């Protein structure tokens, strides 16, 4: 399963760059301060504490892109 293996081994910075998000854009989507994102930028996704990890996961996987209405 892709979710369980490779995704958890990448850093937050790599994952957000793959989604073309800056730290400020990611912080805005999560309703956090930019400094909080920069503090966890070098951590691997598996090392992030659980309440924040569950918020980060759908955005870094790109799930939010599925709901965009294309006209």
Secondary structure, 3 states (H helix, E strand, C coil): CCCCCHHHHCEHHHHHHHCCCCHHHHHHHHCCCHHHHHHHCCCEHHHCCHHHHHHHHHHHHCHHHHHCCCC
